[in-house]
Amino acid sequence: MTYCVNCGKELTAGAAFCPYCGAAVTIEAAPVPTTAETRPSSANYADLGQRVVAAIIDGIVVGIAVFAVSGLFMLSGLGTFGASRMWHMFATPWGWAPWTWLVGLLIPVGYYTYLEGTSGQTLGKRIINIKVVKADGSRCDMSSAFLRSILRIIDSLFIGIVGIIVILTTEKKQRIGDIVANTIVVKT
């Protein structure tokens, strides 16, 4: 097996360029990585554009899920604390608003935590070919994914401007959630 000397990923036999980072393949092979995933080089960090497109895709997925579950609560009458009061929700939408807020919090946190904690990729990240890993290159775990998910609230302030500024000003292109959870987002 040969590995790219630039990013450390495994190369296919006879490859002239690394399919992951684009570096030209040299005769000298990098040593076999000691962990399942290698430490990413600075050229391997996901850029802001990739992260924004992945966030838009994930926002659509989460939005559909929240809308569907909230709609089920509303139609079932559970959102108004009883089927007999279902008519009341149309006159006073705040009667079912607590359920909607709870659903609106739990679904995104669950979505990001589970997918990033198990595979490092949400649907948006998978489509865009980026992945969340620990700063040392190891797999993102559930506790790190949970921290990232909770701190997404802060990163999303002012239509995401807080997260964008932090990503643009940090060396490893990290948002606040990444810094606290000791994670990075890399190209796959």
N, C-alpha and C positions, 0 to 999 in steps of 0.2 A: 504494500500500500504506500502511496505517496501522498504527501500533504502539501498544501500551498504554503510557501515560506512567508507570505504576507498575512493571511488570515488564519492559517492552520487547519482549514477544512480539507476533508478528503477529496482527492482528485480522481477523475475517471482515467483509465489507461489511455495514453496517447493524447491527452488534452494539451492544447497549446496555451490556453488561457484558463484561469480559475473561473468557474461559473458563478462563484459567490462574490468575489471582489474584483474580478477582471484583470488581475495581475498576470503577467506573462509567466509561464511555467519554466522553471530552471531545472537543470539536471540534478542539482543538489536538493534533496527532499528534507522537509522539516521533520523534527523528531515526532514520534507518535505522541499524540496528546495524552495527558495523564487523567483527564476528566472526560466526562461524556461530551461536554461542549468546551471549546477553547475560549480563552479570553479574547474578546473582540478588539480589533485595532480601531484607532480613532476614525479610520475611513469607513468602518462598518456600522457606525451609529446611524439610526434612521433619521432622515432629515425632517424638518418641520412640515413640509408639504405632504410627505407620506403619512405622518402622524395625523394631520388635519383631515385628509381624505379617509383614513381608517376611522377617525372619530365621527365623521359624518355618517359613514356606513353603519357604525355601531349605534349612533344616535337614532337612525331610522329603525333599526332592529328593535332597540329598547323601547322606542316610542310606540311602535306597533304592539309590542307585548303589553306595555302599560295601558294603552288604549283598550286593548282587548279584555284584559283582566278587570280594569275599572268598569268597562261596559257590562261585563258579566255581573259585577257587584251591583251596579245600578239597576240592571234589568231584573235581577233576582230579588231585589228588595233588601238584600243584606246591607247595602250601602246606607240604607235609611234606618237600620236597626229593626227590621221587621217588614214582612210582606204587606201587612195591613197599612203601612204608612208609605207605600211605594208612590202613590199619587202625589204625596207631599214633596217629594224630591224635585219635582219640576217647578214647584212654586218657591222652594227654598233649597237651592243647590248646596248650600253649606251643610245641609243635613247629611249628605253623603261625602262631603269633602274630606273628613278625617280618614276615611278608607282610601280615598284616592291619593292622599298624601302618603299614607303608609305604603300603598302599592307602588307609588312613584319613587319611593326611596328603596324599598326592598328589591324590586326587580333589577334596577341597574347595579346595585351593590352585589347582588347574587350573580348576575350575568358576568360582570367583570372579574369578580373574585374567583368564581368556579373556573371559567375558561382560562384566565391568565394563570391561576394556581395549578391547573392540571396540564395545560399544553403551552402556556406562554402566549397564546394567541386567541383573540376574540375573532368573530367572523370578519370584521373589518381589517384586522391585522393580517389574517390569513390571506384575504384577497389581495392586499397591498404587499404581501411578503415581508412583513416585519414581525418581530417577536420580542417579548419581555423576558429578560434573563437577569439574574443577580449580577452585581458589578464585577464579580470574579469570573463570570461566564457560566456559572452553574445554573441549573433550572430554577425558575421562579417558584417559590413555595406558596402555600395558601395564606400564611400570615403576611407575607410581603404583598401578595395580591390584594388582601383585605385592606392593608394600609393604603395602597395605591387607590383603591376604590373609594374609601372614605375621604381621602384628601383630594379626590377629583372635584369635590364640591368647592374647595378653595381655588384649585386650578381653573375652574370654570367661571369664576367671578368675572363680571363685566364682559360677558360673551366670550370667555376664554382668553381674554387679553392677559390675565395674570399668568396663566400657564405658558402662553406664547412668549411673553417677555422672559420668563425664567428659562425656557428651552433655548432661546436665542442667546442668552447671556452665560450659560454654563458650559464648561469645557466638554462634558459628556452628553450634552443636549438633553438634560434631565429637567423634568418639571418637579414641583414641590413633592408630589407623591413619590416620584422616583428617588429623590434625595433622601427622604425619610425612610423609605423601604429598602434603600441601597440596591436599586435596580436600574437597568438601562434598557433602552429599546434599540434593537439592532436589525439590520437587514438580514433576511434569510436567503 
